[in-house]
């Protein structure tokens, strides 16, 4: 039997050995991490430069047309048609609704005067008619009669290439969003603060254009990323449309109105949310039938959507709605935006964030400025990239 003699400083020796082992492991991990970063960063730079340059043409088309469409939208919103805002009573709203839907059957919705649009309006896709308080037409707007607007819209939507262009645009938008995120990450690694004076280039040298590209890119990075992602999602609606569906926890007993009576039904809807402003009535959308499928038997139910604004400063207007069957006078559903799930609230903003539908004038101006700055950034980057890559190769 052998005796094992343990030295008195054994604990100290063991501690030092463990410490050295841990430090050695940490050093190896750091070295390995640095090696990974050395490989990843050049790849991200290549992606940001080359992929960004490749999609710059499509992005330039989208942004330039976006500036035009945003500008036209602002001009339309600034035109009050010579009317002053006078709130309508429920009786007046009922008469307006009945008048427009009977005399203008092609119109899909009736919008009542608000502080933002102080006139009565009938609207459908690509067309709107404004009325004064006596139901006289004061303005008829058709986008089809503005050839430049139509061309700009379809350039923005699908590059005038039909469905192929629509999906091409969607994927270019998604890649543009990724390029934006990569640009933020690359700046974060070498960040030296934000220098506002470098936002506007002082000359046409590449160094000045690159600095402007970085500073302006940081300024618009988040809203530009949102515009890219929402543009992608507008094409691929199946990714988020289900989130808009709302199933009530329990069955609700709603008050019943008189059948086929606009005043009774609008009054019932207003009484449910007395603090909200009733701003619109919209027809039900016609259900699309796939080619070869049987058409639904019988007429479609007239379930009208009655839109409300919760308060005057609400960002997303007409976000609260009551659906009512006109022929039966029964409320089918009543949904406040605040009662939606988180996913549902996010989904309701997909389109408004992209094209400012039912959003305030300030937001239209904001995204139009973002599109203008984005255009300048892409031009700066395209010029500097061309100089550094293609001119060098020629030399």
N, C-alpha and C positions, 0 to 999 in steps of 0.2 A: 504494500500500500504506500502510495506516494503522497507526500504533503505538498499542497499548493500554497505557496507563500504569496500573499497579496500585499503589494507595497502600500505604504500609508497614503501616498498621493494618487492612489488609483483613480479616485473619482475625478480629480483634476485632469489627469491624463485622458480619461474617457471623455470628459467634457470638451477638451481641446480637440480631440480627434473627431468628435461629432460636429463640432463647430466648423472645422476645416472641410469636412465632407459636405455639410449643408452649403457653405459658401462656394465650394467648388461646383455643386449642382446648380446653384443660382447663377453662377457665372456662365455655365454651359447653356442654361435656359435663355439667359439674356443674349448670349452670342447666337443661339439658334433663332431667337426672335428677331434679332437684327438682320440675320441672313434672310428670314422670311420677308421682312419689311423691304430689304434691298431688292428682293424679287418682285414683291407686290407693287411697290410704288412705281417702278418703270412701266409695269403693265397698266396701272391706272392712268398714268400720264399718256401712254399710247392710246388707251381707250378714249380719254377725254379729248385728245387732240385729233386723232384720225377719225374715230367714229363721229365725234362732234362735227368735224369738217365735212364728212360724207352726208350727214343729215342736215347740214346747214342750209342747203337749198330748200328742202321741204319746210324747215322751220322758218326760213325767211318768208316764204309764201304765206304760211299760216299767220305769222306775226304782222306782216304788212297788211294783209286783208283784215286781220283783227283790228288794227288801228283804224282802218276805214269804216268797218262795221260799228265799232265803238263810237267813232265820231258821229256817224249818222244817227245812232241811237240817242246820243246826247242832244243832237239838234232836234230830234223828234220830241224828246222829253221837255225841252225848254219851250216848245211851242204850246201855249195855253189856249190856242184857237180863239183868242179874244174873250174868253169866258172868265168869270170870277167864281170862286168856290162858294156854293150855297148848298148846305146839306139837304138831302131829300128825306121826306117822311116815308114810312113804310108804304103808305097808300100811293105816293108818287113812284116809288121803286116798283111796286106791283104793276102800275099802269105802264111804266117804261118797259118792263120785262114782257108784258103781254103785247105791247105795240111792236117791239122789235122782233120777237119770235114769230109773230103773225105776218108782219110785212117784209121781213128779211129772213126767210127760212134757212138760208145758207149760213147765216151767222151762228157761231158755236157758243158765244158767251155775251153777256151783257155786263158792262162794268160801270158802276155808278160813280158820280163825281166824288173826288177826294181832294185833299189839299195838294197832292202831287199832280193829279190830272183833274182839273176843275170842270170837266165836261162829261156828258154821258157818251158812252162808246159801245158800239157793237163790233165784235171782232171774230175772225176766224183765221186759219193759217194763211199768212201772206196778204191779209186784207183787213182793213178797219174803217169804220165810219163813225165820225163824231157828230153829235147832235147838241142843239141848245136845249134850254129848259122846256121849249114848246115842241120838241121832237122834230125840229127842222134840221136837215142835213147842213152842216157847216164845213165839213171836210171829208173827202173820200180818198183813202190811201191804199194803193195797190203796189206791192213790191215788183210785180211783173211788169209794171209800166216804167220801172227804173232799170234799164238794161245793165248799167254798171253795177248796181247793187246786187242784182241776180248773179252776175258773173263773179263778183267778189265773194258772195256767199258760198257758191259752189266751189270756187277755188279754195276757200277756207275749209270747206267740208270734205271734199274728195278730189281736189286738184282737177276737176272736170273729167274724171276718169271713171265715174260710176261707182259700183260697189267695190271694184278693185282699189280705186283711189281712196275710198272710205276706210278700208282696212289698212291700206298702206299708211294713211295719215294717222290712224290710231297707233300703230306700232312705232311710227316715227316719233309720236308724242311720248310714248312710254320710254323709248330710248333717250329722248331729249330730257326727260325727268331724271333718268339714271345718270346722264352726263352732268346734269346740274348737281346731283348729290356727290358725284366723284369730284367735281370742281370744288365743292365746299370742303371735302376731306383733304384735298391737296393743299388748299389754302390753310387749313388748320395745322398742318404739319410745319409750315414755314411762316405762320402768321406773325405779322409785325405791326398789328394794330390796323385800325381803319383810318385812312387818310382821305378826307373828303375832297381836298384840293386836287387829288389825282383822278377824280371821277371824270373830269373833262380833259381830253388830251390837249397838251399845249402845242403840239406839232404833229406831223404825219410820220414820225419815226416809229419803228416797231416797238421800242421800249416804252414810249409814251402810250401807244395804243394798247399794249399788254397791261400796263398799270390801270388804264381806264377800264379795260375788260374785267380785271379782277375786282376793282372797287364797285363798279356798277353791277357786276354779277353778284357780289355779296348783298347789295342793296335789294335786288329783286329776286334772289334765289328762292325764298320760300313761296311767294305768290306765283313765280314762274313754274315751280315744281307742281303746285296745286293746279295750275292751268293745264299743264301737260297731263297729269294723272286724270283729271276730270274729263279732258278731251278723249283720252283712251276709254274711260268708263262710259261715256255717252254712246260710243259705238258698241261696246260690249255690255249692253244693259242687263243681260242675264246674270252678271256678277253681283248686282245690287238691287234689282227691282223687287225681289222677294222680301227685302228688308222693309219695304214700304207697306207691306200687308200688316194689318193690325187686327188681332183677335181679342175682343174684350174678355176680361176674366169671368164676368158673369153677365147673364142676359139682362138688358136694361129695358125698362118700360118707358117709352117716349110718349109725349102728348100727341094726340091725333088732330090733324087739321081738316078743314073742309076739302072735299074732293075737287080737283081741277079749279082751285081758287088761289090765285097767286097772293092776294093780300093776306088771306088766312094763313097760308103756308109760310110766307116770309115773316109774318108777325110771330108765328109759333117758333120759328128758328131764332129770331131776334130775342124773344123772351127767354130762351134757353141760356143765352150768353148776353145779358143786358149791357155789360160793360164793354163789349166788343162792337166794332163797326162792321155792318153788313156791306160788303163792297162789290160782290159779283154773283151772278148766277150763270152756270155753265150747263150745256146739254150733255147727255151721256155720250161717250165715244161709241161709234159704230164698231161692233165686233168684226174683226177681219176673219174671213174664212179662207183656209188654204185651198189651193187649186185641187179640184177633184173631191173636196169634202162637201158633205150635205149642208145646205143652208139651214139655219135654225128656223123651226116652224113658228109661225105667228109673229106679230110685231114685237120689236124690242121694248122692254119696259122703260118708261120715261123717268129714270132716276136722276134728277137734277142735282148738281153739286152747288151748294150755297157757300161762298167763301167769305171769311171774316178776317179783319185785322184786330189783333188783341189790343194794341195801343199804337199811337201815331208814329212812334220812333222805331217800330219793329223792323228788323233787317229783312227777314223773309216775309213778304206780304202774302196774304191769302193762304197762309199755312194752316189755319184752322178751318175746318169745313164740316158741313152737315149735308148728308145725302138724303133726299126726300123723293118719294114716289109721287109724282104730280097727279096721276089719275086716282090714286087711293088716299092721298093726303097723309101717308104714313112715313115717318122718319126711319130710314134704313140703317143709318149709322151717324154718329157724331164724334168727331175726333179733334181734340186740341193737340197742337204740336208738342206741347209740354208733356202730354200723356204718352207719346211715342217712346219706344225703347231707344237706347243710345244708338244702336245700329240704324234704326229708322230715322232718327234725327239727322245722322250723318248722311244717309241716303237722300233725304229731301234737299240737301245742299249740293248734290253732285252737279246738276245742270245749272242752278243759279250761280254757283261759284265760277262757272265757265263762261256763261253768256249773260249774266246779270238779270235773268228772268225774275221778275217780281222783287228785285233788289233796288236799293235807293240809288239816286242819281250819283251820289258820291262814289259808290262802288263802281259804276260804269266808268266814271272818269279815272278811277284808280287803276283798273285793269287795262284801260286804254293806254295810260302812261306806261304801265309795265310792258305792254306789247311794243310801244315805241322805243323804250330803253333796250328791250331785248333785241330789237332790230339793229340798233346801233352796236350792241355787244357782238352780235353775230358778224356784222360787217367788219368790225375791228379784228376779230379773231380770224376771219377768213383771209384778210389782207396779210396779217403777220404770219399766219401758217403758210400761205403761198410763198411769201418772201423767204422764209427760213428753210422750206423744204424744196420747192421746185426751182427757185432761182439759184440756190446753192448747187443743186445737181447740174444745172446748165453751166455754171462757172467751172 
